[in-house]
Amino acid sequence: MGYTRPTKIQSEALVYSLQDNDMLCLSETGSGKTLSFVLPIVNYLCENYAEGLKSPDGIALILAPTR
């Protein structure tokens, strides 16, 4: 997709969230917030799928306002 390096919000949030911490991110539209919280969720699911995770219920709560 042409990505070569993370945005500022991604750099700061990914390290924090991959350590299994809760986070609240505020940043401009198009800054990469979605990827900042989706990657740790996908990472968690992939790691736990091998261990027999049957349902991803309760993994994440994402609140996103509409425009």
PDBQT receptor file of N, H, CA, C and O in Angstrom, charges set to zero:
ATOM      1  N   MET A   1       0.813  -1.193   0.000  1.00  0.00    +0.000 N 
ATOM      2  CA  MET A   1       0.000   0.000   0.000  1.00  0.00    +0.000 C 
ATOM      3  C   MET A   1       0.857   1.258   0.000  1.00  0.00    +0.000 C 
ATOM      4  O   MET A   1       0.322   2.366   0.044  1.00  0.00    +0.000 OA
ATOM      5  N   GLY A   2       2.138   1.111  -0.048  1.00  0.00    +0.000 N 
ATOM      6  H   GLY A   2       2.572   0.211  -0.084  1.00  0.00    +0.000 HD
ATOM      7  CA  GLY A   2       3.014   2.275  -0.123  1.00  0.00    +0.000 C 
ATOM      8  C   GLY A   2       3.496   2.816   1.209  1.00  0.00    +0.000 C 
ATOM      9  O   GLY A   2       4.183   3.837   1.241  1.00  0.00    +0.000 OA
ATOM     10  N   TYR A   3       3.156   2.160   2.305  1.00  0.00    +0.000 N 
ATOM     11  H   TYR A   3       2.598   1.330   2.278  1.00  0.00    +0.000 HD
ATOM     12  CA  TYR A   3       3.629   2.624   3.613  1.00  0.00    +0.000 C 
ATOM     13  C   TYR A   3       5.100   2.272   3.776  1.00  0.00    +0.000 C 
ATOM     14  O   TYR A   3       5.506   1.140   3.513  1.00  0.00    +0.000 OA
ATOM     15  N   THR A   4       5.876   3.218   4.200  1.00  0.00    +0.000 N 
ATOM     16  H   THR A   4       5.546   4.137   4.414  1.00  0.00    +0.000 HD
ATOM     17  CA  THR A   4       7.300   2.941   4.429  1.00  0.00    +0.000 C 
ATOM     18  C   THR A   4       7.710   3.165   5.876  1.00  0.00    +0.000 C 
ATOM     19  O   THR A   4       8.688   2.578   6.338  1.00  0.00    +0.000 OA
ATOM     20  N   ARG A   5       6.972   4.010   6.602  1.00  0.00    +0.000 N 
ATOM     21  H   ARG A   5       6.177   4.487   6.226  1.00  0.00    +0.000 HD
ATOM     22  CA  ARG A   5       7.264   4.229   8.019  1.00  0.00    +0.000 C 
ATOM     23  C   ARG A   5       6.002   4.708   8.718  1.00  0.00    +0.000 C 
ATOM     24  O   ARG A   5       5.119   5.287   8.085  1.00  0.00    +0.000 OA
ATOM     25  N   PRO A   6       5.915   4.470  10.015  1.00  0.00    +0.000 N 
ATOM     26  CA  PRO A   6       4.704   4.853  10.746  1.00  0.00    +0.000 C 
ATOM     27  C   PRO A   6       4.599   6.369  10.925  1.00  0.00    +0.000 C 
ATOM     28  O   PRO A   6       5.601   7.084  10.935  1.00  0.00    +0.000 OA
ATOM     29  N   THR A   7       3.357   6.834  11.065  1.00  0.00    +0.000 N 
ATOM     30  H   THR A   7       2.543   6.253  11.057  1.00  0.00    +0.000 HD
ATOM     31  CA  THR A   7       3.133   8.243  11.385  1.00  0.00    +0.000 C 
ATOM     32  C   THR A   7       3.460   8.469  12.857  1.00  0.00    +0.000 C 
ATOM     33  O   THR A   7       3.733   7.517  13.589  1.00  0.00    +0.000 OA
ATOM     34  N   LYS A   8       3.432   9.719  13.288  1.00  0.00    +0.000 N 
ATOM     35  H   LYS A   8       3.210  10.492  12.694  1.00  0.00    +0.000 HD
ATOM     36  CA  LYS A   8       3.762  10.035  14.677  1.00  0.00    +0.000 C 
ATOM     37  C   LYS A   8       2.819   9.327  15.648  1.00  0.00    +0.000 C 
ATOM     38  O   LYS A   8       3.269   8.727  16.624  1.00  0.00    +0.000 OA
ATOM     39  N   ILE A   9       1.520   9.393  15.387  1.00  0.00    +0.000 N 
ATOM     40  H   ILE A   9       1.154   9.881  14.594  1.00  0.00    +0.000 HD
ATOM     41  CA  ILE A   9       0.553   8.747  16.285  1.00  0.00    +0.000 C 
ATOM     42  C   ILE A   9       0.758   7.234  16.305  1.00  0.00    +0.000 C 
ATOM     43  O   ILE A   9       0.612   6.608  17.355  1.00  0.00    +0.000 OA
ATOM     44  N   GLN A  10       1.089   6.648  15.179  1.00  0.00    +0.000 N 
ATOM     45  H   GLN A  10       1.208   7.156  14.326  1.00  0.00    +0.000 HD
ATOM     46  CA  GLN A  10       1.323   5.206  15.123  1.00  0.00    +0.000 C 
ATOM     47  C   GLN A  10       2.572   4.829  15.911  1.00  0.00    +0.000 C 
ATOM     48  O   GLN A  10       2.561   3.854  16.662  1.00  0.00    +0.000 OA
ATOM     49  N   SER A  11       3.627   5.579  15.747  1.00  0.00    +0.000 N 
ATOM     50  H   SER A  11       3.636   6.371  15.136  1.00  0.00    +0.000 HD
ATOM     51  CA  SER A  11       4.865   5.292  16.479  1.00  0.00    +0.000 C 
ATOM     52  C   SER A  11       4.650   5.323  17.983  1.00  0.00    +0.000 C 
ATOM     53  O   SER A  11       5.134   4.456  18.711  1.00  0.00    +0.000 OA
ATOM     54  N   GLU A  12       3.919   6.327  18.436  1.00  0.00    +0.000 N 
ATOM     55  H   GLU A  12       3.526   7.031  17.845  1.00  0.00    +0.000 HD
ATOM     56  CA  GLU A  12       3.707   6.483  19.871  1.00  0.00    +0.000 C 
ATOM     57  C   GLU A  12       2.699   5.470  20.420  1.00  0.00    +0.000 C 
ATOM     58  O   GLU A  12       2.891   4.937  21.513  1.00  0.00    +0.000 OA
ATOM     59  N   ALA A  13       1.650   5.208  19.686  1.00  0.00    +0.000 N 
ATOM     60  H   ALA A  13       1.494   5.641  18.798  1.00  0.00    +0.000 HD
ATOM     61  CA  ALA A  13       0.582   4.346  20.183  1.00  0.00    +0.000 C 
ATOM     62  C   ALA A  13       0.906   2.862  20.072  1.00  0.00    +0.000 C 
ATOM     63  O   ALA A  13       0.545   2.089  20.959  1.00  0.00    +0.000 OA
ATOM     64  N   LEU A  14       1.569   2.453  19.016  1.00  0.00    +0.000 N 
ATOM     65  H   LEU A  14       1.863   3.081  18.295  1.00  0.00    +0.000 HD
ATOM     66  CA  LEU A  14       1.818   1.027  18.810  1.00  0.00    +0.000 C 
ATOM     67  C   LEU A  14       2.650   0.409  19.924  1.00  0.00    +0.000 C 
ATOM     68  O   LEU A  14       2.316  -0.661  20.434  1.00  0.00    +0.000 OA
ATOM     69  N   VAL A  15       3.715   1.070  20.295  1.00  0.00    +0.000 N 
ATOM     70  H   VAL A  15       3.986   1.939  19.881  1.00  0.00    +0.000 HD
ATOM     71  CA  VAL A  15       4.570   0.531  21.363  1.00  0.00    +0.000 C 
ATOM     72  C   VAL A  15       3.766   0.397  22.654  1.00  0.00    +0.000 C 
ATOM     73  O   VAL A  15       3.860  -0.614  23.350  1.00  0.00    +0.000 OA
ATOM     74  N   TYR A  16       2.993   1.402  22.961  1.00  0.00    +0.000 N 
ATOM     75  H   TYR A  16       2.917   2.224  22.395  1.00  0.00    +0.000 HD
ATOM     76  CA  TYR A  16       2.202   1.414  24.186  1.00  0.00    +0.000 C 
ATOM     77  C   TYR A  16       1.128   0.331  24.165  1.00  0.00    +0.000 C 
ATOM     78  O   TYR A  16       0.973  -0.411  25.135  1.00  0.00    +0.000 OA
ATOM     79  N   SER A  17       0.389   0.239  23.067  1.00  0.00    +0.000 N 
ATOM     80  H   SER A  17       0.514   0.841  22.279  1.00  0.00    +0.000 HD
ATOM     81  CA  SER A  17      -0.725  -0.706  23.007  1.00  0.00    +0.000 C 
ATOM     82  C   SER A  17      -0.267  -2.153  22.865  1.00  0.00    +0.000 C 
ATOM     83  O   SER A  17      -0.961  -3.058  23.331  1.00  0.00    +0.000 OA
ATOM     84  N   LEU A  18       0.868  -2.395  22.242  1.00  0.00    +0.000 N 
ATOM     85  H   LEU A  18       1.432  -1.661  21.864  1.00  0.00    +0.000 HD
ATOM     86  CA  LEU A  18       1.372  -3.764  22.126  1.00  0.00    +0.000 C 
ATOM     87  C   LEU A  18       1.806  -4.328  23.479  1.00  0.00    +0.000 C 
ATOM     88  O   LEU A  18       2.001  -5.535  23.622  1.00  0.00    +0.000 OA
ATOM     89  N   GLN A  19       1.955  -3.449  24.465  1.00  0.00    +0.000 N 
ATOM     90  H   GLN A  19       1.796  -2.469  24.349  1.00  0.00    +0.000 HD
ATOM     91  CA  GLN A  19       2.268  -3.888  25.829  1.00  0.00    +0.000 C 
ATOM     92  C   GLN A  19       0.983  -4.161  26.610  1.00  0.00    +0.000 C 
ATOM     93  O   GLN A  19       1.006  -4.277  27.835  1.00  0.00    +0.000 OA
ATOM     94  N   ASP A  20      -0.149  -4.264  25.886  1.00  0.00    +0.000 N 
ATOM     95  H   ASP A  20      -0.169  -4.170  24.891  1.00  0.00    +0.000 HD
ATOM     96  CA  ASP A  20      -1.451  -4.591  26.459  1.00  0.00    +0.000 C 
ATOM     97  C   ASP A  20      -1.985  -3.504  27.379  1.00  0.00    +0.000 C 
ATOM     98  O   ASP A  20      -2.610  -3.797  28.399  1.00  0.00    +0.000 OA
ATOM     99  N   ASN A  21      -1.741  -2.258  27.020  1.00  0.00    +0.000 N 
ATOM    100  H   ASN A  21      -1.234  -2.019  26.192  1.00  0.00    +0.000 HD
ATOM    101  CA  ASN A  21      -2.252  -1.122  27.767  1.00  0.00    +0.000 C 
ATOM    102  C   ASN A  21      -3.488  -0.551  27.084  1.00  0.00    +0.000 C 
ATOM    103  O   ASN A  21      -3.628  -0.644  25.865  1.00  0.00    +0.000 OA
ATOM    104  N   ASP A  22      -4.382   0.036  27.868  1.00  0.00    +0.000 N 
ATOM    105  H   ASP A  22      -4.269   0.111  28.859  1.00  0.00    +0.000 HD
ATOM    106  CA  ASP A  22      -5.496   0.787  27.302  1.00  0.00    +0.000 C 
ATOM    107  C   ASP A  22      -4.949   2.105  26.775  1.00  0.00    +0.000 C 
ATOM    108  O   ASP A  22      -3.922   2.592  27.249  1.00  0.00    +0.000 OA
ATOM    109  N   MET A  23      -5.642   2.686  25.786  1.00  0.00    +0.000 N 
ATOM    110  H   MET A  23      -6.475   2.290  25.401  1.00  0.00    +0.000 HD
ATOM    111  CA  MET A  23      -5.180   3.965  25.282  1.00  0.00    +0.000 C 
ATOM    112  C   MET A  23      -6.337   4.781  24.738  1.00  0.00    +0.000 C 
ATOM    113  O   MET A  23      -7.383   4.245  24.370  1.00  0.00    +0.000 OA
ATOM    114  N   LEU A  24      -6.130   6.069  24.697  1.00  0.00    +0.000 N 
ATOM    115  H   LEU A  24      -5.281   6.504  24.996  1.00  0.00    +0.000 HD
ATOM    116  CA  LEU A  24      -7.050   7.026  24.114  1.00  0.00    +0.000 C 
ATOM    117  C   LEU A  24      -6.213   7.880  23.181  1.00  0.00    +0.000 C 
ATOM    118  O   LEU A  24      -5.247   8.510  23.613  1.00  0.00    +0.000 OA
ATOM    119  N   CYS A  25      -6.574   7.907  21.911  1.00  0.00    +0.000 N 
ATOM    120  H   CYS A  25      -7.359   7.395  21.560  1.00  0.00    +0.000 HD
ATOM    121  CA  CYS A  25      -5.794   8.649  20.916  1.00  0.00    +0.000 C 
ATOM    122  C   CYS A  25      -6.612   9.781  20.322  1.00  0.00    +0.000 C 
ATOM    123  O   CYS A  25      -7.765   9.593  19.932  1.00  0.00    +0.000 OA
ATOM    124  N   LEU A  26      -6.018  10.933  20.260  1.00  0.00    +0.000 N 
ATOM    125  H   LEU A  26      -5.082  11.085  20.576  1.00  0.00    +0.000 HD
ATOM    126  CA  LEU A  26      -6.618  12.091  19.606  1.00  0.00    +0.000 C 
ATOM    127  C   LEU A  26      -5.622  12.596  18.579  1.00  0.00    +0.000 C 
ATOM    128  O   LEU A  26      -4.478  12.908  18.908  1.00  0.00    +0.000 OA
ATOM    129  N   SER A  27      -6.058  12.674  17.352  1.00  0.00    +0.000 N 
ATOM    130  H   SER A  27      -6.988  12.421  17.084  1.00  0.00    +0.000 HD
ATOM    131  CA  SER A  27      -5.186  13.139  16.286  1.00  0.00    +0.000 C 
ATOM    132  C   SER A  27      -6.048  13.538  15.097  1.00  0.00    +0.000 C 
ATOM    133  O   SER A  27      -7.230  13.200  15.033  1.00  0.00    +0.000 OA
ATOM    134  N   GLU A  28      -5.454  14.252  14.168  1.00  0.00    +0.000 N 
ATOM    135  H   GLU A  28      -4.493  14.526  14.220  1.00  0.00    +0.000 HD
ATOM    136  CA  GLU A  28      -6.191  14.726  13.002  1.00  0.00    +0.000 C 
ATOM    137  C   GLU A  28      -6.637  13.582  12.103  1.00  0.00    +0.000 C 
ATOM    138  O   GLU A  28      -6.060  12.495  12.125  1.00  0.00    +0.000 OA
ATOM    139  N   THR A  29      -7.671  13.844  11.314  1.00  0.00    +0.000 N 
ATOM    140  H   THR A  29      -8.140  14.727  11.297  1.00  0.00    +0.000 HD
ATOM    141  CA  THR A  29      -8.144  12.896  10.322  1.00  0.00    +0.000 C 
ATOM    142  C   THR A  29      -7.013  12.564   9.353  1.00  0.00    +0.000 C 
ATOM    143  O   THR A  29      -6.298  13.454   8.893  1.00  0.00    +0.000 OA
ATOM    144  N   GLY A  30      -6.859  11.279   9.050  1.00  0.00    +0.000 N 
ATOM    145  H   GLY A  30      -7.440  10.557   9.423  1.00  0.00    +0.000 HD
ATOM    146  CA  GLY A  30      -5.831  10.849   8.110  1.00  0.00    +0.000 C 
ATOM    147  C   GLY A  30      -4.456  10.650   8.702  1.00  0.00    +0.000 C 
ATOM    148  O   GLY A  30      -3.488  10.437   7.972  1.00  0.00    +0.000 OA
ATOM    149  N   SER A  31      -4.359  10.718  10.030  1.00  0.00    +0.000 N 
ATOM    150  H   SER A  31      -5.145  10.892  10.623  1.00  0.00    +0.000 HD
ATOM    151  CA  SER A  31      -3.050  10.596  10.682  1.00  0.00    +0.000 C 
ATOM    152  C   SER A  31      -2.645   9.155  10.983  1.00  0.00    +0.000 C 
ATOM    153  O   SER A  31      -1.503   8.904  11.369  1.00  0.00    +0.000 OA
ATOM    154  N   GLY A  32      -3.575   8.201  10.811  1.00  0.00    +0.000 N 
ATOM    155  H   GLY A  32      -4.502   8.405  10.497  1.00  0.00    +0.000 HD
ATOM    156  CA  GLY A  32      -3.234   6.805  11.032  1.00  0.00    +0.000 C 
ATOM    157  C   GLY A  32      -3.700   6.220  12.346  1.00  0.00    +0.000 C 
ATOM    158  O   GLY A  32      -3.182   5.193  12.785  1.00  0.00    +0.000 OA
ATOM    159  N   LYS A  33      -4.669   6.856  12.982  1.00  0.00    +0.000 N 
ATOM    160  H   LYS A  33      -5.090   7.690  12.626  1.00  0.00    +0.000 HD
ATOM    161  CA  LYS A  33      -5.170   6.346  14.270  1.00  0.00    +0.000 C 
ATOM    162  C   LYS A  33      -5.738   4.936  14.151  1.00  0.00    +0.000 C 
ATOM    163  O   LYS A  33      -5.491   4.089  15.009  1.00  0.00    +0.000 OA
ATOM    164  N   THR A  34      -6.494   4.687  13.094  1.00  0.00    +0.000 N 
ATOM    165  H   THR A  34      -6.694   5.376  12.397  1.00  0.00    +0.000 HD
ATOM    166  CA  THR A  34      -7.141   3.383  12.952  1.00  0.00    +0.000 C 
ATOM    167  C   THR A  34      -6.115   2.263  12.974  1.00  0.00    +0.000 C 
ATOM    168  O   THR A  34      -6.299   1.276  13.687  1.00  0.00    +0.000 OA
ATOM    169  N   LEU A  35      -5.059   2.391  12.222  1.00  0.00    +0.000 N 
ATOM    170  H   LEU A  35      -4.909   3.192  11.642  1.00  0.00    +0.000 HD
ATOM    171  CA  LEU A  35      -4.017   1.375  12.197  1.00  0.00    +0.000 C 
ATOM    172  C   LEU A  35      -3.342   1.249  13.563  1.00  0.00    +0.000 C 
ATOM    173  O   LEU A  35      -2.884   0.168  13.935  1.00  0.00    +0.000 OA
ATOM    174  N   SER A  36      -3.283   2.343  14.302  1.00  0.00    +0.000 N 
ATOM    175  H   SER A  36      -3.656   3.221  14.000  1.00  0.00    +0.000 HD
ATOM    176  CA  SER A  36      -2.668   2.322  15.635  1.00  0.00    +0.000 C 
ATOM    177  C   SER A  36      -3.380   1.401  16.596  1.00  0.00    +0.000 C 
ATOM    178  O   SER A  36      -2.739   0.788  17.450  1.00  0.00    +0.000 OA
ATOM    179  N   PHE A  37      -4.704   1.286  16.477  1.00  0.00    +0.000 N 
ATOM    180  H   PHE A  37      -5.224   1.784  15.783  1.00  0.00    +0.000 HD
ATOM    181  CA  PHE A  37      -5.399   0.379  17.387  1.00  0.00    +0.000 C 
ATOM    182  C   PHE A  37      -5.792  -0.939  16.741  1.00  0.00    +0.000 C 
ATOM    183  O   PHE A  37      -6.039  -1.913  17.452  1.00  0.00    +0.000 OA
ATOM    184  N   VAL A  38      -5.858  -1.000  15.427  1.00  0.00    +0.000 N 
ATOM    185  H   VAL A  38      -5.657  -0.208  14.850  1.00  0.00    +0.000 HD
ATOM    186  CA  VAL A  38      -6.228  -2.252  14.769  1.00  0.00    +0.000 C 
ATOM    187  C   VAL A  38      -5.073  -3.260  14.782  1.00  0.00    +0.000 C 
ATOM    188  O   VAL A  38      -5.301  -4.449  15.002  1.00  0.00    +0.000 OA
ATOM    189  N   LEU A  39      -3.865  -2.812  14.555  1.00  0.00    +0.000 N 
ATOM    190  H   LEU A  39      -3.679  -1.846  14.376  1.00  0.00    +0.000 HD
ATOM    191  CA  LEU A  39      -2.725  -3.741  14.532  1.00  0.00    +0.000 C 
ATOM    192  C   LEU A  39      -2.546  -4.501  15.847  1.00  0.00    +0.000 C 
ATOM    193  O   LEU A  39      -2.355  -5.717  15.807  1.00  0.00    +0.000 OA
ATOM    194  N   PRO A  40      -2.599  -3.847  17.003  1.00  0.00    +0.000 N 
ATOM    195  CA  PRO A  40      -2.490  -4.612  18.249  1.00  0.00    +0.000 C 
ATOM    196  C   PRO A  40      -3.633  -5.614  18.435  1.00  0.00    +0.000 C 
ATOM    197  O   PRO A  40      -3.424  -6.689  18.997  1.00  0.00    +0.000 OA
ATOM    198  N   ILE A  41      -4.837  -5.272  17.969  1.00  0.00    +0.000 N 
ATOM    199  H   ILE A  41      -5.006  -4.398  17.512  1.00  0.00    +0.000 HD
ATOM    200  CA  ILE A  41      -5.962  -6.202  18.070  1.00  0.00    +0.000 C 
ATOM    201  C   ILE A  41      -5.713  -7.420  17.193  1.00  0.00    +0.000 C 
ATOM    202  O   ILE A  41      -5.902  -8.556  17.628  1.00  0.00    +0.000 OA
ATOM    203  N   VAL A  42      -5.292  -7.181  15.965  1.00  0.00    +0.000 N 
ATOM    204  H   VAL A  42      -5.138  -6.258  15.611  1.00  0.00    +0.000 HD
ATOM    205  CA  VAL A  42      -4.991  -8.293  15.048  1.00  0.00    +0.000 C 
ATOM    206  C   VAL A  42      -3.843  -9.131  15.594  1.00  0.00    +0.000 C 
ATOM    207  O   VAL A  42      -3.884 -10.359  15.520  1.00  0.00    +0.000 OA
ATOM    208  N   ASN A  43      -2.836  -8.490  16.131  1.00  0.00    +0.000 N 
ATOM    209  H   ASN A  43      -2.803  -7.492  16.191  1.00  0.00    +0.000 HD
ATOM    210  CA  ASN A  43      -1.702  -9.198  16.720  1.00  0.00    +0.000 C 
ATOM    211  C   ASN A  43      -2.177 -10.103  17.859  1.00  0.00    +0.000 C 
ATOM    212  O   ASN A  43      -1.771 -11.262  17.945  1.00  0.00    +0.000 OA
ATOM    213  N   TYR A  44      -3.023  -9.581  18.719  1.00  0.00    +0.000 N 
ATOM    214  H   TYR A  44      -3.352  -8.639  18.650  1.00  0.00    +0.000 HD
ATOM    215  CA  TYR A  44      -3.562 -10.371  19.830  1.00  0.00    +0.000 C 
ATOM    216  C   TYR A  44      -4.341 -11.575  19.318  1.00  0.00    +0.000 C 
ATOM    217  O   TYR A  44      -4.165 -12.694  19.800  1.00  0.00    +0.000 OA
ATOM    218  N   LEU A  45      -5.206 -11.332  18.338  1.00  0.00    +0.000 N 
ATOM    219  H   LEU A  45      -5.349 -10.423  17.947  1.00  0.00    +0.000 HD
ATOM    220  CA  LEU A  45      -6.009 -12.419  17.786  1.00  0.00    +0.000 C 
ATOM    221  C   LEU A  45      -5.134 -13.501  17.166  1.00  0.00    +0.000 C 
ATOM    222  O   LEU A  45      -5.391 -14.689  17.357  1.00  0.00    +0.000 OA
ATOM    223  N   CYS A  46      -4.108 -13.104  16.428  1.00  0.00    +0.000 N 
ATOM    224  H   CYS A  46      -3.899 -12.138  16.273  1.00  0.00    +0.000 HD
ATOM    225  CA  CYS A  46      -3.212 -14.078  15.794  1.00  0.00    +0.000 C 
ATOM    226  C   CYS A  46      -2.464 -14.902  16.837  1.00  0.00    +0.000 C 
ATOM    227  O   CYS A  46      -2.348 -16.120  16.699  1.00  0.00    +0.000 OA
ATOM    228  N   GLU A  47      -1.962 -14.253  17.867  1.00  0.00    +0.000 N 
ATOM    229  H   GLU A  47      -2.056 -13.264  17.979  1.00  0.00    +0.000 HD
ATOM    230  CA  GLU A  47      -1.238 -14.971  18.917  1.00  0.00    +0.000 C 
ATOM    231  C   GLU A  47      -2.148 -15.949  19.653  1.00  0.00    +0.000 C 
ATOM    232  O   GLU A  47      -1.734 -17.064  19.969  1.00  0.00    +0.000 OA
ATOM    233  N   ASN A  48      -3.374 -15.539  19.924  1.00  0.00    +0.000 N 
ATOM    234  H   ASN A  48      -3.710 -14.633  19.667  1.00  0.00    +0.000 HD
ATOM    235  CA  ASN A  48      -4.280 -16.363  20.713  1.00  0.00    +0.000 C 
ATOM    236  C   ASN A  48      -5.053 -17.375  19.882  1.00  0.00    +0.000 C 
ATOM    237  O   ASN A  48      -5.563 -18.354  20.428  1.00  0.00    +0.000 OA
ATOM    238  N   TYR A  49      -5.150 -17.166  18.595  1.00  0.00    +0.000 N 
ATOM    239  H   TYR A  49      -4.736 -16.371  18.152  1.00  0.00    +0.000 HD
ATOM    240  CA  TYR A  49      -5.821 -18.128  17.727  1.00  0.00    +0.000 C 
ATOM    241  C   TYR A  49      -5.085 -19.465  17.777  1.00  0.00    +0.000 C 
ATOM    242  O   TYR A  49      -5.710 -20.526  17.797  1.00  0.00    +0.000 OA
ATOM    243  N   ALA A  50      -3.764 -19.406  17.796  1.00  0.00    +0.000 N 
ATOM    244  H   ALA A  50      -3.256 -18.545  17.780  1.00  0.00    +0.000 HD
ATOM    245  CA  ALA A  50      -2.959 -20.628  17.857  1.00  0.00    +0.000 C 
ATOM    246  C   ALA A  50      -3.171 -21.367  19.172  1.00  0.00    +0.000 C 
ATOM    247  O   ALA A  50      -2.980 -22.580  19.250  1.00  0.00    +0.000 OA
ATOM    248  N   GLU A  51      -3.567 -20.627  20.202  1.00  0.00    +0.000 N 
ATOM    249  H   GLU A  51      -3.722 -19.641  20.139  1.00  0.00    +0.000 HD
ATOM    250  CA  GLU A  51      -3.796 -21.225  21.518  1.00  0.00    +0.000 C 
ATOM    251  C   GLU A  51      -5.251 -21.646  21.716  1.00  0.00    +0.000 C 
ATOM    252  O   GLU A  51      -5.637 -22.010  22.826  1.00  0.00    +0.000 OA
ATOM    253  N   GLY A  52      -6.058 -21.602  20.664  1.00  0.00    +0.000 N 
ATOM    254  H   GLY A  52      -5.744 -21.307  19.762  1.00  0.00    +0.000 HD
ATOM    255  CA  GLY A  52      -7.424 -22.088  20.744  1.00  0.00    +0.000 C 
ATOM    256  C   GLY A  52      -8.472 -21.059  21.097  1.00  0.00    +0.000 C 
ATOM    257  O   GLY A  52      -9.552 -21.427  21.560  1.00  0.00    +0.000 OA
ATOM    258  N   LEU A  53      -8.196 -19.779  20.895  1.00  0.00    +0.000 N 
ATOM    259  H   LEU A  53      -7.319 -19.480  20.519  1.00  0.00    +0.000 HD
ATOM    260  CA  LEU A  53      -9.198 -18.756  21.137  1.00  0.00    +0.000 C 
ATOM    261  C   LEU A  53     -10.409 -19.021  20.251  1.00  0.00    +0.000 C 
ATOM    262  O   LEU A  53     -10.283 -19.097  19.029  1.00  0.00    +0.000 OA
ATOM    263  N   LYS A  54     -11.557 -19.157  20.854  1.00  0.00    +0.000 N 
ATOM    264  H   LYS A  54     -11.659 -19.095  21.847  1.00  0.00    +0.000 HD
ATOM    265  CA  LYS A  54     -12.770 -19.478  20.097  1.00  0.00    +0.000 C 
ATOM    266  C   LYS A  54     -13.539 -18.234  19.674  1.00  0.00    +0.000 C 
ATOM    267  O   LYS A  54     -14.162 -18.222  18.612  1.00  0.00    +0.000 OA
ATOM    268  N   SER A  55     -13.501 -17.188  20.495  1.00  0.00    +0.000 N 
ATOM    269  H   SER A  55     -12.995 -17.198  21.358  1.00  0.00    +0.000 HD
ATOM    270  CA  SER A  55     -14.277 -15.998  20.211  1.00  0.00    +0.000 C 
ATOM    271  C   SER A  55     -13.489 -14.748  20.604  1.00  0.00    +0.000 C 
ATOM    272  O   SER A  55     -12.873 -14.718  21.669  1.00  0.00    +0.000 OA
ATOM    273  N   PRO A  56     -13.501 -13.725  19.760  1.00  0.00    +0.000 N 
ATOM    274  CA  PRO A  56     -12.786 -12.492  20.101  1.00  0.00    +0.000 C 
ATOM    275  C   PRO A  56     -13.586 -11.561  21.003  1.00  0.00    +0.000 C 
ATOM    276  O   PRO A  56     -13.197 -10.407  21.184  1.00  0.00    +0.000 OA
ATOM    277  N   ASP A  57     -14.693 -12.029  21.574  1.00  0.00    +0.000 N 
ATOM    278  H   ASP A  57     -15.009 -12.966  21.428  1.00  0.00    +0.000 HD
ATOM    279  CA  ASP A  57     -15.524 -11.183  22.424  1.00  0.00    +0.000 C 
ATOM    280  C   ASP A  57     -14.708 -10.597  23.573  1.00  0.00    +0.000 C 
ATOM    281  O   ASP A  57     -13.910 -11.297  24.197  1.00  0.00    +0.000 OA
ATOM    282  N   GLY A  58     -14.909  -9.333  23.841  1.00  0.00    +0.000 N 
ATOM    283  H   GLY A  58     -15.557  -8.765  23.334  1.00  0.00    +0.000 HD
ATOM    284  CA  GLY A  58     -14.270  -8.672  24.964  1.00  0.00    +0.000 C 
ATOM    285  C   GLY A  58     -12.836  -8.250  24.723  1.00  0.00    +0.000 C 
ATOM    286  O   GLY A  58     -12.150  -7.857  25.667  1.00  0.00    +0.000 OA
ATOM    287  N   ILE A  59     -12.360  -8.317  23.489  1.00  0.00    +0.000 N 
ATOM    288  H   ILE A  59     -12.917  -8.636  22.722  1.00  0.00    +0.000 HD
ATOM    289  CA  ILE A  59     -10.976  -7.955  23.197  1.00  0.00    +0.000 C 
ATOM    290  C   ILE A  59     -10.791  -6.448  23.114  1.00  0.00    +0.000 C 
ATOM    291  O   ILE A  59      -9.781  -5.917  23.575  1.00  0.00    +0.000 OA
ATOM    292  N   ALA A  60     -11.766  -5.757  22.525  1.00  0.00    +0.000 N 
ATOM    293  H   ALA A  60     -12.586  -6.189  22.150  1.00  0.00    +0.000 HD
ATOM    294  CA  ALA A  60     -11.608  -4.320  22.329  1.00  0.00    +0.000 C 
ATOM    295  C   ALA A  60     -12.955  -3.632  22.311  1.00  0.00    +0.000 C 
ATOM    296  O   ALA A  60     -13.956  -4.204  21.880  1.00  0.00    +0.000 OA
ATOM    297  N   LEU A  61     -12.969  -2.405  22.782  1.00  0.00    +0.000 N 
ATOM    298  H   LEU A  61     -12.156  -1.940  23.132  1.00  0.00    +0.000 HD
ATOM    299  CA  LEU A  61     -14.109  -1.525  22.670  1.00  0.00    +0.000 C 
ATOM    300  C   LEU A  61     -13.627  -0.299  21.923  1.00  0.00    +0.000 C 
ATOM    301  O   LEU A  61     -12.760   0.430  22.407  1.00  0.00    +0.000 OA
ATOM    302  N   ILE A  62     -14.179  -0.072  20.763  1.00  0.00    +0.000 N 
ATOM    303  H   ILE A  62     -14.883  -0.664  20.371  1.00  0.00    +0.000 HD
ATOM    304  CA  ILE A  62     -13.754   1.058  19.936  1.00  0.00    +0.000 C 
ATOM    305  C   ILE A  62     -14.934   2.011  19.783  1.00  0.00    +0.000 C 
ATOM    306  O   ILE A  62     -15.990   1.632  19.277  1.00  0.00    +0.000 OA
ATOM    307  N   LEU A  63     -14.747   3.231  20.217  1.00  0.00    +0.000 N 
ATOM    308  H   LEU A  63     -13.889   3.539  20.628  1.00  0.00    +0.000 HD
ATOM    309  CA  LEU A  63     -15.778   4.262  20.085  1.00  0.00    +0.000 C 
ATOM    310  C   LEU A  63     -15.284   5.265  19.054  1.00  0.00    +0.000 C 
ATOM    311  O   LEU A  63     -14.198   5.828  19.192  1.00  0.00    +0.000 OA
ATOM    312  N   ALA A  64     -16.079   5.480  18.033  1.00  0.00    +0.000 N 
ATOM    313  H   ALA A  64     -16.961   5.023  17.921  1.00  0.00    +0.000 HD
ATOM    314  CA  ALA A  64     -15.681   6.395  16.970  1.00  0.00    +0.000 C 
ATOM    315  C   ALA A  64     -16.861   7.319  16.648  1.00  0.00    +0.000 C 
ATOM    316  O   ALA A  64     -17.924   6.850  16.242  1.00  0.00    +0.000 OA
ATOM    317  N   PRO A  65     -16.676   8.613  16.827  1.00  0.00    +0.000 N 
ATOM    318  CA  PRO A  65     -17.765   9.528  16.493  1.00  0.00    +0.000 C 
ATOM    319  C   PRO A  65     -17.974   9.623  14.980  1.00  0.00    +0.000 C 
ATOM    320  O   PRO A  65     -17.035   9.462  14.201  1.00  0.00    +0.000 OA
ATOM    321  N   THR A  66     -19.188   9.879  14.589  1.00  0.00    +0.000 N 
ATOM    322  H   THR A  66     -19.951  10.010  15.222  1.00  0.00    +0.000 HD
ATOM    323  CA  THR A  66     -19.461  10.079  13.155  1.00  0.00    +0.000 C 
ATOM    324  C   THR A  66     -19.285  11.556  12.834  1.00  0.00    +0.000 C 
ATOM    325  O   THR A  66     -19.363  12.413  13.714  1.00  0.00    +0.000 OA
ATOM    326  N   ARG A  67     -19.055  11.824  11.603  1.00  0.00    +0.000 N 
ATOM    327  H   ARG A  67     -18.992  11.127  10.889  1.00  0.00    +0.000 HD
ATOM    328  CA  ARG A  67     -18.881  13.236  11.198  1.00  0.00    +0.000 C 
ATOM    329  C   ARG A  67     -20.223  13.890  10.990  1.00  0.00    +0.000 C 
ATOM    330  O   ARG A  67     -20.288  15.071  10.648  1.00  0.00    +0.000 OA
TER     331      ARG A  67
